[in-house]
Amino acid sequence: MASQSHAGKPALHGLEFGINEWLVDEQYERYLHDPGSVDRTWRELFASPIPAPRRETHNGAMTAQESTDEAAVKAVRVAALIEAYRVRGHLVADTDPLTAGRGAAHPELELTAFGLRDDDLQREFVVDGFSGQATMTLRDVLNALQESYCRTVGTEYMHIQSSQERRWIQQRIESPQPPPDVAEQLQVLYRLGAAEAFETFLQTKYVGQKRYSLEGGESAIVLLDALLLRSIGHGVREAVIGMAHRGRLNVLANIIGKSYAEIFHEFEDAGDIRSVQGSGDVKYHLGAEGTYRALDGRMIAVCVVANPSHLELVGPVAQGVVRAKQDRAADGGEAFPVLPVAVHGDAAFAGQGVVFETLNMSQLPGYRTGGTVHIVINNQLGFTTSPANGRSSAYATDVARTVQAPIFHVNADDPEAVVRVARLAFDYRQAFHKDVVVDLICYRRHGHSEVDDPSITQPAMYDRIDARASVRKLYAEALVRRGDITERQVEGALRDYKGHLDRAFTQTRARPVRPSPKPVNHVNAQHAAASEVATAITEAAARQVIASQTAVPGGFTVHARVLPQLQRRTTMLDAGTIDWATAETLAIGSLLLDGVAVRLAGQDSRRGTFGQRHAVLTDRRTGAEHMPLSSLGPRAADFAPYDSMLSELGALAFEYGYSLARPDALVLWEAQFGDFANGAQAVIDEYIASSEQKWGQRSGVTLLLPHGLEGQGPDHSSGRIERFLQLCAQGNMTVAMPSLPGNYFHLLRQQALDERRRPLVVFTPKSMLRSKVATSGLTELTMGAFRAVIPDETADIARIRRVLVCSGKVFYDLDAHRRSTGLTDTAIVRLERFYPFPTEELGAELARFPAGSEVRWVQEEPENQGAWSFVGPHMHRLAGRPVACVSRPQAPAPAVGSARRHAGEQQDLVTSAFQ
């Protein structure tokens, strides 16, 4: 039945397309939107009068006009056939090395589906430049279509809306492909030999050890080789590779240039990666930096980013690294001089949501890196899970269609096709600065790891794999058979490479085993983490930053609700009422004046979730944007505030990666509410908390997590302090909850200026943002420093019988109760930094009070949450006596859903603290 999707489409008499009616609809829709986006045959069809039904003369012959009309109709049918192959040809391409020949015939590609017959095969048709020709016989058209779309490369690109991009791809894949010369063939054979020899060597020498080999997918090395060679030729400065563990060791050896001896040393389990503790990680998680060296001597810097077993989590981390490197190189005037390469597994690419999050970043202002080349090492199998159980889509790569990325499915056992696709993918990235996907369809010769037996769950598949020769052997035999090289050359190259491996292995075994490193003293690590830096600023700098808040361009109309906030900021320095947003602005602005770049990203972070920040102003009338802190002068560093996509996992991973490559910048990620940070828990656990211990990798990323129980329900109350504190050890991060804007100011500047980089987690306020009692004076910024403990300077020491220690907003509730009741026997001490725990500062403060005074910890959170389980043991040791906890009762959720019930609980909590 013909489609009725376009009511305005003319009834094309004599042009019924049956099951391919969708194709006519699609072309007509494109024609209506942009006539130039369809080929000439379609344009003429849609613009011309509709041909009448065919009429025959009395002897069955057609008139001259009817013959012309019939030829036009046939030309349209041929055009439809060409279009159908462009859309559906990949479905019958010979892309699976485990099956012989092309896939099953597709009914939409049969001649009869277009009203064409075998007797049309010798007829000439106008083809409008297809395959570089003006006219072709139908037989030649079919041959060209099958050569372009149905050999060992299947191309998906017709989902791309840009006609310019579609035509760019068409011109390259529909044109005859020149065969590689002998030098190129030898290069491919050498890379295959290197990849295979490395894996078989490890399999022989380290039997039973996991290495997640590349066997069956050795063409991935050929692909990366061709990609990097192309990059060198186009002046790309560096390539950054993010990948999981499959084939990682092979890439480190044959692409990054990590020495074989060093890799073998790791297999001997005698190594140390120079991290703080030296505990390290398994060898197939490690990152590395090196130089890729082409056989002709050309080079490019290349690195592999360290990654945990959370397969696709490295994707946004690598993107952040690339964006940071590109931002640092921006002064060079080159567009996207660093190439991101993401290597995936097929099951993970289809199954893990962070893949889509990362793809979605690709064209966003705060995240774009000029296009990533995605390589899917498609084993056609997960651990033991088949595609039928692992995805609902036809291909593992279908998620990439959402960002209109072209997808090239290539048979990994045709390494020459792999090279062509690698070059095409790179050229597309360079031309359009968009993501592109290469689906390298191969197989996994062993199980998920080398100790696993895959024939238990996929017996038929592994019978075929066991019977199949390696891609190196198949390619070498093909070259010898064609007479391009000799068998002696093949064996000589392989023998030479194995010789290199044997020598490296012998040298490794001869090395003495290094002693295990002594663990760093925990106390010393904490002292190192708490190093002091000067964070005060001059009054002149403060006034320069504040002046920028109202210095808008001429004719710029600030929103009526925003202008008063900015104007109030200009009065706060003299009034001594600096609020949180102003303190943050002063911290960032003064850092910019000091030459420290600042990047801020998060959901709604430019305005601020609570309407407090206004880092970017929008003209009320025109929609134009203005960033006040951009007017600090030409010597100021860059401030880059971005609204992120609605993501935590991918977004935080990106900022972590950015911070790795920009240790000179303050990198801030803000959660909309602290509660939502647990959407990025894997990033926090696997990277932020532990990367220094595992990989010797230091990050200065800062997390801003709005926190506080304020009657907004269980999902808008808690940044989960307890989870971060559980991860704190060996000086790995700073965790703080300041109660004053001035302390927040110094904390941010300390994070940016401290030479020892480590993550900072700040539990930031919500209602306190506009509290009149939670303000600071100018002298706190020009003369002070961050205070890990704020003493109670109002207390009469001799009269104190109770000391309350707390953090954050609850201090103001406690202080208000103390004032309203006139109590003078209670001191309230503020703990502003949880970790590194300020043992000396808090100990000194507690020592000021009478020895018999009761010490209590007060928190808003339930007893089993918040900071109590972490600070309790510390306080007990410092106080030398039992310390009680005043909190809400233990609960599985952070807060109640009723605002009225919350208010009652809060009043009870405050009152009980003084009883």
Secondary structure, DSSP 8 states (H G I E B T S, - for coil): ----S-TTS---TT---GGGHHHHHHHHHHHHH-GGGS-HHHHHHHHS---------TTS---HHHHHHHHHHHHHHHHHHHHHHHHHGGGG----TTS-SS----GGGSGGGGT--GGGTT-EEE-TTGGG-SEEEHHHHHHHHHHHHSSSEEEE-TT---HHHHHHHHHHHSS------HHHHHHHHHHHHHHHHHHHHHHHHSTT------TT-THHHHHHHHHHHHHHHTT--EEEEEE-STTHHHHIIIII---HHHHHHHHTT------SSS----GGG--EEEEEE-TTS-EEEEEE----SSGGGHHHHHHHHHHHHHHHTGGG--SS-EEEEEEEEHHHHHH-HHHHHHHHHTTSTTT--S--EEEEEE-S-SSS--HHHH-SSSSTTGGGGGGT--EEEEETT-HHHHHHHHHHHHHHHHHH---EEEEEE---SS-SSTT--GGGT-HHHHHHHHTS--HHHHHHHHHHHHTSS-HHHHHHHHHHHHHHHHHHHHHHHHS----------HHHHHHHHT--------HHHHHHHHHTTT---TT----TTTHHHHHHHHHHHHHT-B-HHHHHHHHHHHHHHTT--EEEEETTTTT-TTS---SSEE-TTT--EE-GGGGS-TTS--EEEEE--S-SHHHHHHHHHHHHH-TTSEEEEE-SSGGGGGGGHHHIIIIITTHHHHH------EEEEE---SSS-TTSS---HHHHHHT--TT--EEE--SSHHHHHHHHHHHHH-SS---EEEEE-SGGGG-SSS-B-HHHHHT----SEE--TT--GGG--EEEEE-TTHHHHHHHHHHHHT--SEEEEEE-EEES--HHHHHHHHHTS-TT-EEEEEEEEETTSTTHHHHHHHHHHHHTS--EEEEE---SSSS-S-HHHHHHHHHHHHHHHT-
